[in-house]
Amino acid sequence: MNDTTSESIHRKAGFFMLNPIDTLESGFIGALLITDQHGLPLEFKCTESIKPTRTQRALYGALLKPYISIKLSIIPLLQRVSNENRPDILFVRDDTHLEVRSEITQPVLFLKPAANAQELGNAYIPQSAKQFSEDSNTNILLELKFDLLEPFERIKTVTEILGKQDERFR
């Protein structure tokens, strides 16, 4: 009997997006999708709509979106993920979300399709993150066997559906 399957590591990847919602009091929904190494969903968490007031928008200025992303979304959502589904790596689509690195233990990578990027399957790692590929965490990336940009489309679709079906997400 081959024992390699019992020894294989089952990687989990987290994908975070902060989606704008289109209402009169425009706001945001933070969403986190955890998948296995094949891209199958294991867990999904999201915030209810976060609607900053006009005063908050003025006071926070350019720092509003990173504050909402990190302090009100990424950190609380990761805390709500079950222990068995804690991600080994977190992918984000906004480079301001990289600031969460100092607050969580998982490596965080910014992904985007770009001309000036290092290609990794169907996903792209901007050159500024190239040092990550030289790190020991490279194995995590190599063990993920799916298009790393595609889960962001799923998150967007789910948050749009929630916005149409449930008042809490409007």
Phi and psi in degrees as GROMACS dihedral restraints (atoms count N, CA, C in turn):
[ dihedral_restraints ]
;  ai    aj    ak    al  type     phi  dphi    fc
    3     4     5     6     1   -85.9    20    10
    4     5     6     7     1   123.1    20    10
    6     7     8     9     1   -94.2    20    10
    7     8     9    10     1     2.1    20    10
    9    10    11    12     1   -65.6    20    10
   10    11    12    13     1   -29.9    20    10
   12    13    14    15     1   -68.9    20    10
   13    14    15    16     1   -33.5    20    10
   15    16    17    18     1   -72.2    20    10
   16    17    18    19     1   -22.4    20    10
   18    19    20    21     1   -92.9    20    10
   19    20    21    22     1   -12.2    20    10
   21    22    23    24     1   -66.5    20    10
   22    23    24    25     1   146.4    20    10
   24    25    26    27     1   -90.6    20    10
   25    26    27    28     1   131.4    20    10
   27    28    29    30     1  -100.8    20    10
   28    29    30    31     1   103.2    20    10
   30    31    32    33     1   -78.3    20    10
   31    32    33    34     1   148.4    20    10
   33    34    35    36     1  -126.4    20    10
   34    35    36    37     1   135.4    20    10
   36    37    38    39     1  -116.8    20    10
   37    38    39    40     1   140.1    20    10
   39    40    41    42     1  -107.7    20    10
   40    41    42    43     1   142.9    20    10
   42    43    44    45     1  -129.3    20    10
   43    44    45    46     1   120.9    20    10
   45    46    47    48     1  -115.8    20    10
   46    47    48    49     1   137.4    20    10
   48    49    50    51     1  -138.4    20    10
   49    50    51    52     1   145.1    20    10
   51    52    53    54     1  -108.4    20    10
   52    53    54    55     1   109.5    20    10
   54    55    56    57     1   -99.4    20    10
   55    56    57    58     1   131.8    20    10
   57    58    59    60     1   -71.8    20    10
   58    59    60    61     1   147.1    20    10
   60    61    62    63     1  -113.9    20    10
   61    62    63    64     1   142.8    20    10
   63    64    65    66     1   -99.6    20    10
   64    65    66    67     1    95.8    20    10
   66    67    68    69     1  -138.2    20    10
   67    68    69    70     1   177.4    20    10
   69    70    71    72     1   -61.4    20    10
   70    71    72    73     1   -34.5    20    10
   72    73    74    75     1  -105.9    20    10
   73    74    75    76     1    58.2    20    10
   75    76    77    78     1   -40.7    20    10
   76    77    78    79     1   140.7    20    10
   78    79    80    81     1  -149.9    20    10
   79    80    81    82     1  -153.3    20    10
   81    82    83    84     1  -142.6    20    10
   82    83    84    85     1   155.7    20    10
   84    85    86    87     1  -125.3    20    10
   85    86    87    88     1   124.0    20    10
   87    88    89    90     1   -90.3    20    10
   88    89    90    91     1   134.4    20    10
   90    91    92    93     1  -137.0    20    10
   91    92    93    94     1   141.0    20    10
   93    94    95    96     1  -130.2    20    10
   94    95    96    97     1   122.2    20    10
   96    97    98    99     1  -112.1    20    10
   97    98    99   100     1   127.5    20    10
   99   100   101   102     1  -107.1    20    10
  100   101   102   103     1   129.0    20    10
  102   103   104   105     1  -123.8    20    10
  103   104   105   106     1   164.8    20    10
  105   106   107   108     1   -83.5    20    10
  106   107   108   109     1  -175.4    20    10
  108   109   110   111     1   -69.9    20    10
  109   110   111   112     1    -8.8    20    10
  111   112   113   114     1  -101.8    20    10
  112   113   114   115     1    -0.7    20    10
  114   115   116   117     1    93.1    20    10
  115   116   117   118     1     2.8    20    10
  117   118   119   120     1   -74.0    20    10
  118   119   120   121     1   134.9    20    10
  120   121   122   123     1   -68.0    20    10
  121   122   123   124     1   134.4    20    10
  123   124   125   126     1  -108.7    20    10
  124   125   126   127     1   -36.6    20    10
  126   127   128   129     1  -158.5    20    10
  127   128   129   130     1   146.1    20    10
  129   130   131   132     1  -134.3    20    10
  130   131   132   133     1   131.0    20    10
  132   133   134   135     1  -132.6    20    10
  133   134   135   136     1   144.8    20    10
  135   136   137   138     1  -149.1    20    10
  136   137   138   139     1   159.2    20    10
  138   139   140   141     1   -84.2    20    10
  139   140   141   142     1   161.7    20    10
  141   142   143   144     1   -74.1    20    10
  142   143   144   145     1   175.0    20    10
  144   145   146   147     1   -62.7    20    10
  145   146   147   148     1   137.2    20    10
  147   148   149   150     1  -108.9    20    10
  148   149   150   151     1   113.9    20    10
  150   151   152   153     1  -118.8    20    10
  151   152   153   154     1    94.5    20    10
  153   154   155   156     1   -66.3    20    10
  154   155   156   157     1   143.1    20    10
  156   157   158   159     1   -75.5    20    10
  157   158   159   160     1   168.9    20    10
  159   160   161   162     1   -61.5    20    10
  160   161   162   163     1   -36.7    20    10
  162   163   164   165     1   -64.9    20    10
  163   164   165   166     1   -45.8    20    10
  165   166   167   168     1   -62.3    20    10
  166   167   168   169     1   -40.6    20    10
  168   169   170   171     1   -60.2    20    10
  169   170   171   172     1   -41.9    20    10
  171   172   173   174     1   -68.8    20    10
  172   173   174   175     1   -43.4    20    10
  174   175   176   177     1   -68.1    20    10
  175   176   177   178     1   -40.9    20    10
  177   178   179   180     1   -82.7    20    10
  178   179   180   181     1   -28.5    20    10
  180   181   182   183     1    54.2    20    10
  181   182   183   184     1  -131.5    20    10
  183   184   185   186     1   -67.4    20    10
  184   185   186   187     1   -14.6    20    10
  186   187   188   189     1   -85.7    20    10
  187   188   189   190     1    -6.3    20    10
  189   190   191   192     1   -60.9    20    10
  190   191   192   193     1   -52.7    20    10
  192   193   194   195     1   -63.7    20    10
  193   194   195   196     1   -46.2    20    10
  195   196   197   198     1   -61.5    20    10
  196   197   198   199     1   -36.5    20    10
  198   199   200   201     1   -63.9    20    10
  199   200   201   202     1   -47.7    20    10
  201   202   203   204     1   -61.4    20    10
  202   203   204   205     1   -43.4    20    10
  204   205   206   207     1   -61.7    20    10
  205   206   207   208     1   -50.7    20    10
  207   208   209   210     1   -84.4    20    10
  208   209   210   211     1   -57.7    20    10
  210   211   212   213     1   -75.9    20    10
  211   212   213   214     1   -33.6    20    10
  213   214   215   216     1  -102.7    20    10
  214   215   216   217     1    -9.0    20    10
  216   217   218   219     1  -126.5    20    10
  217   218   219   220     1   -70.6    20    10
  219   220   221   222     1   -56.3    20    10
  220   221   222   223     1   -54.7    20    10
  222   223   224   225     1   -62.3    20    10
  223   224   225   226     1   -51.2    20    10
  225   226   227   228     1   -62.3    20    10
  226   227   228   229     1   -37.3    20    10
  228   229   230   231     1   -67.1    20    10
  229   230   231   232     1   -42.5    20    10
  231   232   233   234     1   -62.2    20    10
  232   233   234   235     1   -36.4    20    10
  234   235   236   237     1   -65.6    20    10
  235   236   237   238     1   -26.7    20    10
  237   238   239   240     1   -86.0    20    10
  238   239   240   241     1    -9.6    20    10
  240   241   242   243     1   -72.6    20    10
  241   242   243   244     1   137.2    20    10
  243   244   245   246     1   -62.0    20    10
  244   245   246   247     1   151.3    20    10
  246   247   248   249     1   -57.0    20    10
  247   248   249   250     1   -39.4    20    10
  249   250   251   252     1   -71.2    20    10
  250   251   252   253     1   -14.6    20    10
  252   253   254   255     1  -112.0    20    10
  253   254   255   256     1    15.1    20    10
  255   256   257   258     1   -58.1    20    10
  256   257   258   259     1   129.5    20    10
  258   259   260   261     1   -73.0    20    10
  259   260   261   262     1   147.5    20    10
  261   262   263   264     1   -81.1    20    10
  262   263   264   265     1   -21.4    20    10
  264   265   266   267     1  -152.0    20    10
  265   266   267   268     1   149.0    20    10
  267   268   269   270     1  -120.3    20    10
  268   269   270   271     1   128.4    20    10
  270   271   272   273     1  -106.6    20    10
  271   272   273   274     1   139.4    20    10
  273   274   275   276     1  -130.5    20    10
  274   275   276   277     1   157.2    20    10
  276   277   278   279     1  -107.0    20    10
  277   278   279   280     1     1.3    20    10
  279   280   281   282     1  -126.8    20    10
  280   281   282   283     1   122.7    20    10
  282   283   284   285     1   -64.6    20    10
  283   284   285   286     1   -19.5    20    10
  285   286   287   288     1   -69.1    20    10
  286   287   288   289     1   -19.5    20    10
  288   289   290   291     1   -73.4    20    10
  289   290   291   292     1   -12.9    20    10
  291   292   293   294     1   -63.1    20    10
  292   293   294   295     1   -20.2    20    10
  294   295   296   297     1   -61.5    20    10
  295   296   297   298     1   -17.7    20    10
  297   298   299   300     1   -69.3    20    10
  298   299   300   301     1   -14.1    20    10
  300   301   302   303     1   -52.5    20    10
  301   302   303   304     1   -36.3    20    10
  303   304   305   306     1   -75.5    20    10
  304   305   306   307     1    -9.1    20    10
  306   307   308   309     1  -112.3    20    10
  307   308   309   310     1   -10.1    20    10
  309   310   311   312     1  -130.7    20    10
  310   311   312   313     1   162.9    20    10
  312   313   314   315     1   -88.5    20    10
  313   314   315   316     1   -22.5    20    10
  315   316   317   318     1   -73.5    20    10
  316   317   318   319     1   146.1    20    10
  318   319   320   321     1   -66.4    20    10
  319   320   321   322     1   146.4    20    10
  321   322   323   324     1  -123.4    20    10
  322   323   324   325     1   128.9    20    10
  324   325   326   327     1  -124.2    20    10
  325   326   327   328     1   137.5    20    10
  327   328   329   330     1   -92.0    20    10
  328   329   330   331     1   122.4    20    10
  330   331   332   333     1  -112.8    20    10
  331   332   333   334     1   141.1    20    10
  333   334   335   336     1  -163.4    20    10
  334   335   336   337     1   149.1    20    10
  336   337   338   339     1   -77.6    20    10
  337   338   339   340     1   128.8    20    10
  339   340   341   342     1  -156.5    20    10
  340   341   342   343     1   154.3    20    10
  342   343   344   345     1   -69.0    20    10
  343   344   345   346     1   -38.6    20    10
  345   346   347   348     1   -98.2    20    10
  346   347   348   349     1    72.0    20    10
  348   349   350   351     1  -147.1    20    10
  349   350   351   352     1   161.8    20    10
  351   352   353   354     1   -92.0    20    10
  352   353   354   355     1   123.0    20    10
  354   355   356   357     1   -80.2    20    10
  355   356   357   358     1   139.2    20    10
  357   358   359   360     1  -137.4    20    10
  358   359   360   361     1    93.2    20    10
  360   361   362   363     1    63.2    20    10
  361   362   363   364     1  -125.7    20    10
  363   364   365   366     1   -95.5    20    10
  364   365   366   367     1    -1.5    20    10
  366   367   368   369     1  -105.1    20    10
  367   368   369   370     1   163.5    20    10
  369   370   371   372     1  -130.1    20    10
  370   371   372   373     1   136.8    20    10
  372   373   374   375     1  -109.7    20    10
  373   374   375   376     1   115.9    20    10
  375   376   377   378     1   -55.8    20    10
  376   377   378   379     1   150.2    20    10
  378   379   380   381     1   -54.9    20    10
  379   380   381   382     1   -29.8    20    10
  381   382   383   384     1   -62.9    20    10
  382   383   384   385     1   -19.3    20    10
  384   385   386   387     1   -99.5    20    10
  385   386   387   388     1     8.9    20    10
  387   388   389   390     1   -58.0    20    10
  388   389   390   391     1   -32.9    20    10
  390   391   392   393     1   -59.3    20    10
  391   392   393   394     1   -27.1    20    10
  393   394   395   396     1   -63.3    20    10
  394   395   396   397     1   -40.3    20    10
  396   397   398   399     1   -67.4    20    10
  397   398   399   400     1   -16.7    20    10
  399   400   401   402     1   -90.8    20    10
  400   401   402   403     1    -5.4    20    10
  402   403   404   405     1   -84.1    20    10
  403   404   405   406     1   165.0    20    10
  405   406   407   408     1   -66.2    20    10
  406   407   408   409     1   -15.9    20    10
  408   409   410   411     1   -73.9    20    10
  409   410   411   412     1    -3.1    20    10
  411   412   413   414     1   -55.3    20    10
  412   413   414   415     1   -36.2    20    10
  414   415   416   417     1   -57.1    20    10
  415   416   417   418     1   -35.3    20    10
  417   418   419   420     1   -60.0    20    10
  418   419   420   421     1   -46.0    20    10
  420   421   422   423     1   -62.8    20    10
  421   422   423   424     1   -41.2    20    10
  423   424   425   426     1   -68.9    20    10
  424   425   426   427     1   -24.8    20    10
  426   427   428   429     1   -85.9    20    10
  427   428   429   430     1   -10.2    20    10
  429   430   431   432     1   -85.5    20    10
  430   431   432   433     1   120.9    20    10
  432   433   434   435     1  -113.5    20    10
  433   434   435   436     1    53.6    20    10
  435   436   437   438     1  -160.7    20    10
  436   437   438   439     1   168.8    20    10
  438   439   440   441     1   -67.1    20    10
  439   440   441   442     1   114.3    20    10
  441   442   443   444     1   -73.9    20    10
  442   443   444   445     1   -12.4    20    10
  444   445   446   447     1   -88.2    20    10
  445   446   447   448     1   -25.5    20    10
  447   448   449   450     1   -60.8    20    10
  448   449   450   451     1   -39.4    20    10
  450   451   452   453     1   -58.0    20    10
  451   452   453   454     1   -26.6    20    10
  453   454   455   456     1   -66.5    20    10
  454   455   456   457     1   -33.1    20    10
  456   457   458   459     1   -66.5    20    10
  457   458   459   460     1   -39.6    20    10
  459   460   461   462     1   -62.9    20    10
  460   461   462   463     1   -43.1    20    10
  462   463   464   465     1   -61.0    20    10
  463   464   465   466     1   -46.1    20    10
  465   466   467   468     1   -59.3    20    10
  466   467   468   469     1   -45.6    20    10
  468   469   470   471     1   -61.6    20    10
  469   470   471   472     1   -46.5    20    10
  471   472   473   474     1   -63.3    20    10
  472   473   474   475     1   -43.2    20    10
  474   475   476   477     1   -68.1    20    10
  475   476   477   478     1   -32.2    20    10
  477   478   479   480     1   -66.1    20    10
  478   479   480   481     1   -41.7    20    10
  480   481   482   483     1   -63.0    20    10
  481   482   483   484     1   -45.9    20    10
  483   484   485   486     1   -59.7    20    10
  484   485   486   487     1   -40.8    20    10
  486   487   488   489     1   -62.0    20    10
  487   488   489   490     1   -31.7    20    10
  489   490   491   492     1   -82.4    20    10
  490   491   492   493     1   -28.6    20    10
  492   493   494   495     1   -98.9    20    10
  493   494   495   496     1   -19.7    20    10
  495   496   497   498     1  -138.4    20    10
  496   497   498   499     1   127.2    20    10
  498   499   500   501     1   -55.9    20    10
  499   500   501   502     1   -33.5    20    10
  501   502   503   504     1   -63.6    20    10
  502   503   504   505     1   -17.5    20    10
  504   505   506   507     1  -110.3    20    10
  505   506   507   508     1    19.5    20    10
